[in-house]
Amino acid sequence: MNDSKARLRVKRKIIIESVFVFFIAISPFLYKIYDFMPKEPEETISIFGFVIDNHGFSDVATYFWFLMSKIIPLYLMVFWFMTAKNWWYHIILIPIAMYAFQVFEVVFDSDDYVDTENIWWLLPILMVIIPIVYFIRIKLYDKYVHGIDLEAMEAELKGLKDKQQAMKEKEDLKNSKKSISSENQRELKNVDTSRA
């Protein structure tokens, strides 16, 4: 059962990585797709039933050039984020958010200006991601540079507390034995005095 799950997991991983490799390999060709778009100002193109016009650019080719210059880095950074194993990979979310906002602005905004107010949209994301990454950095810095391992310190403190608790219990047991022993001796003396 575990062997079939492991095979399925490996197969799924190979498929996902193959998709990543495919899209990375075709990224230069996707970027150059604007060369095949109409260059006349009023021309449109229909792709899968969607009619695409120039969206305020001089022509559809310029629109696709601008759009691909945002989409390709966006999906490459998403792949990087999904496959990164570094401690700082969360910081990649910042350029991902920036490119996502820029694509959103190009596709859905109706004015003639692009890449204008993106920094204001990014501020809330920056305010969350930067402290998280900095906190991770501090923990790693303390552990590997200063040699402060908080988990090891907590384990050592727990061990000391357990040892103190055991010593206290041992002392309490010793005291209770002494009190029982002294009571027994008093009873023996009482018994001896009553016999005499």
N, C-alpha and C positions, 0 to 999 in steps of 0.2 A: 504494500500500500504506500509506504513512504517513498519507495523507489519510483513508483508511477507519478507521485506528486512532484518529486524532484525532477523527473524528466519533463513533466508538464511545465514546471517553473523555468527550466532551462530553455525549453522550446519557446515559451512566451518571451523570455529575455532576448533570445536570438531574433525573433520576429520584430520586437520593438527596436532593438539596436539596428536591424537591417533597414527599418523605416527611417530611423535617424540618419544612417549612412546615405541612404538614397536621397533624402532631402538636402543633406549637406553637399552631396556630389552634384545635384542639379541646381544648386543655388546660383552659380554664375549664369546658367542658361535662363533661369527664371528672371534674373536681374535684367538680362538683355532682351526680354520679351517686348519691351517698348519699341524696339526696332521694327517689329512686325505690326504695330498698331497704326491706324490712319493718322496722317500728319496734316490733314485739312482741318481748319478751325471748327467747322460746323458738323463734321462727320461724327457718327456714333458707331458703336460696335455692339453686337448682340452675342452674349456668351451664356449658354444654357438658359435662354429665355430672358436673361437680364440685359436690359439696354444700358450701356455705359456711355456717357457723354464726357465732355472735357472737364466738368466740375469746376469751372472757373479758370482753368489753365488755358494756355493758347491752343492746345489740341489734345486729343486722346493719348498720343504718344508721350507727351510731357506729363500728363496726369499719371500714366502707368509708370513712367520713369520715377516720378516722385513717390508714388505708392510703393513700388518695389524697393526703393532705397530705404523705406521704413519697415516693410513687412519682412524682408530677408534678414536684416539684423535682429529683428524681433524674434523670429522663430529660431534663429541660431542661438540667441541668448537663452531662450526657453529650453532648448536642448542642453545647453551648457548647464543651466540651473538644475535640470532633471538628472544629469549625470555627474555633477560635481561632488567630490568627496572632501573638499577642503572645509575648514572650520568657518570660513568667511563667505560661503556660497550664498547666504541670504542677501548679501549686498548686491548681488546680480539682479535682485528684484527691482532695484532703482532704475537701471537703464531699461529693463523690461517694461516697467510702468511708463517710463518716458516715451518709448516707442509706441506702446499701446495707445497712450493718449494722443500722440501725433497721428497715428492711423485713424483713430476715431474722429479726430478733428478734420482730417482730409476727407474722409468718406461721408461724415454726417453733418458737418458744419456748412452753413449756407453763405457765410461771408467770403470775401475774396482774400482774406489773410490766413496764413497757416504758420504754425510754429510760433505763436505769439505769447500765450498766457500759460504755457505748459508748466512752468515752474510753480505756479500757484496750485495746480492740480496735484503736483508731486509732494508738496510740503507735508500733508498728512501722512503720506507713505514714508517719507523721510523721517518724520518724527517717531514712527514706530520701528522702522528697520534699523536705523543707526544705533539707538540705545541697545537693542537686542544684540547686534553684532559687537558693539563695544563691551557689553557684559560678558559675552562669550570670550572675547579677547582677554579681558581682565582675568577670568577664571583660568584660561590656558597660560597666561603669563605668570600668574601666581604659582601654578602647578609646576611648570617646566623651567621657569627662569629662577624664581625664588625658592622653589622646592616646597611650596606650601600646598599640601594635598588635603583639602578640606574633608574628604571622605575618610582618609586615613586618620586625620586628627579626630574626627567624630568617633571612629572605631576605637581609637586609643582611649578617648575620654569615656566611652561606654565600658571598655575593659576595666579602666580604673574605678568607675562607679560600681561595676559588678564585683570587683575585688574588695572595695570598701564595704559593700553590702555583705559579702561573704564573711569578712572579718568581723563586722558588727554582729552578724548572726552567730558566729563562732563565740564571740565575747558574751553575747546574751545567753547562749547555751551553757557556757562555762559558769557564768554568774548564776544561772538557774540551777546547775548541778551543785554549786557551792551552797546555795540556799537550801536545796533539798538535803544535801549532806549535813549541813549544820542543824537542820530540823531533825534529821534522823539521829544525830548525836545527842541532841537535847532530849529526844524521846527515850533514847537508850539510857541516858543519865536518870531521867525520871523513872524509868522502869527499874533501874538498879537501886535507886534510893527508896523506891517503894518496896522492894524486896528486903532491903536491909532493915 
